[in-house]
Structures are given as structure tokens and as C-alpha cells.
Amino acid sequence: MIHTIQADFYRLFRSKGFWITEFILFVLLLMGATIGATGHLMSVQTTPPETRTHGWNGIEALINASSNDSNLVFLCIILVCLVLGVDLIGKLYKNSLTVGVSRTEFFLAKSFVLASIALLQLIASLVIAFVPSTLLNGLGTIPDGFVTNLLLMIFLQFLCLLAWLSIISFILYLTHSYLAVFIGYLISSIILSMPMFIFPDIEILRYLNLNFAYAMTSNSQAILYTITVCVTVILFFSFSGLTIFKKKSL
């Protein structure tokens, strides 16, 4: 299991796809430091011209980067395809299974790698946003309780990323298809957003979109509902993915 994890990280860091995604992430967040806005890979975000007359300072960068979650999820999906998709589609998992690694161990090893990728990408996005913004526009004013709220935001955004990656991994285990992954992500985004419009009075349904921003850290109900929804999604799709993988023939 440990060798599987080591091999995944070695292969990932040596792949061109990994460094291309990091470059894209850097460019998107650098836009915030210079013009005060970031482009969105899955949708276009439009803001009035007067709000983009200057770049973010360091504190603004950390706060505003939390609204960049759609880009982060999309880039993480690409990395999931590089780590998990290559093995499933190319059936390279046979090599591990035939040398004594159980399917459960293989699944857990991949899950650990994906969770590590999600955490590293999240931290990288904040660092990439913070450093150039601080150098170009200064640190800015630190709000009260900023560090505590920032750490809380990182934890909850990490849970949201894990929830999305559990869905994407489930799709990969089910279909062994890159195309299905991206179509599945778009469909999942729509499906998870629909309940809050159909039943607007049910508060918890607002958090099915698996997004969490810095501004939400002041709302204890938002924190509780986000944790509840994310943990439920992670457990459901992880168990479903493992069950499907165990039933797959070599």
C-alpha cells in the first residue's frame, strides 16, 4: 500500500499534466493580484469595471481566493484523472492486485493520494494568491479573528473538495471514462443545485452545492450544515466506489 502511494506521487510530480494545472492555477490567481478578478474555467464571472481597478492586497487575496473554488475543483478533477483515471482506464491496477495488494488497500491508497492532492492544491492556491498580492499591493488590514476563520475556511473547503473528489472517483470506478468524469461533474453540479430552488425553505439544501467561502465562517449553522453534507457525500460515494471496484473483474 505504501509503495502504491509512493509510486502515485512519483508519477504525478513527473507528469506534464500536473505542472500545467499548477501553471493554470498560478495564472488565474495572479489575475487577482493584478486586476482584482479571477477567470473561471467552468463559467464566466462578470463584475462591474469599477470593482477591477486595482488588485487584491494580501488579506483580500486570502478571502477572495475562497470564492475561486470552482477552478480548484476543476483542476483537482484533472489531477484525479492523472492519478486514478490512468490506472483504471489502462487497467494498470492489475499490476498491484497481482502482487498481493488487496482491492481495499488499493482503494484506500488512491483515496489517501487524492486527499493529499486536494489539501496541497488548496494550500497552494492560498499561497499563490497571497504572496504576489502582498508583494504588489501590501498586506492590508487584518480583520478580527482572521486567523481562526481562515483555518476554519481551509478545513471546510478541504471537506468540500473531498466530497467532490469522492463523486468524481465514484464516476471513474463506475465508467472508466474521462469523458464521463467531466460530463458527470457538470450534471452533478446541476443536480446538487436544484433541491435548494425546489425546496427553498429547507436550509440544509443550500449547502448541497459543496461550496464554502470565507464569509460563511461567521455563520455557525452554515458550518454545521456544510460538515454534515460533506461527510455524508464522502461516506456514501466512497463506499459506493469501493463496492463497485470490488465487483469489477480483472
Sequence and secondary structure as in RCSB ss.txt:
>XXXX:A:sequence
MIHTIQADFYRLFRSKGFWITEFILFVLLLMGATIGATGHLMSVQTTPPETRTHGWNGIEALINASSNDSNLVFL
CIILVCLVLGVDLIGKLYKNSLTVGVSRTEFFLAKSFVLASIALLQLIASLVIAFVPSTLLNGLGTIPDGFVTNL
LLMIFLQFLCLLAWLSIISFILYLTHSYLAVFIGYLISSIILSMPMFIFPDIEILRYLNLNFAYAMTSNSQAILY
TITVCVTVILFFSFSGLTIFKKKSL
>XXXX:A:secstr
 HHHHHHHHHHHHT HHHHHHHHHHHHHHHHHHHHS    SSS     GGGGSS   HHHHHHHGGG HHHHHHH
HHHHHIIIIIHHHHTTTHHHHHTTT  HHHHHHHHHHHHHHHHHHHHHHHHHHHHHHHHHHH      TTHHHHH
HHHHHHHHHHHHHHHHHHHHHHHHH  HHHHHHHHHHHHHHHHHHHHHSTT GGGGGTT    GGGGG HHHHHH
HHHHHHHHHHHHHHHHHHHHHH   
